[in-house]
Amino acid sequence: MSDAECREEVVLLACNIDDMTGEELGHALELMLRQGALDAWHTPIVMKKSRPAVVFSVLARPADAARLREALLVHTSTLGVRWQTLQ
């Protein structure tokens, strides 16, 4: 199998969240996986004024990206979602 045949296009959705509890984040993460995300995770970060936060990331098939983006907006406190297409 050639390198080109092994490539799969995916969409990475991401948003910064600084006002949800660990339990709420865990629930949202499990929901993303149940709704068809290839993977989902949150990574600790520090925002301005040293506020603790997380980057909530979801890896999705292109066909599922819009639905999962909407689910992020509904089930988290984020006001916006960044996305990029990756191979």
Summary of the structure (lengths in Angstrom):
residues: 87
radius of gyration: 14.0
end to end distance: 16.3
largest distance: 50.1
contacts: 228
relative contact order: 0.32
helix: 39%
strand: 34%
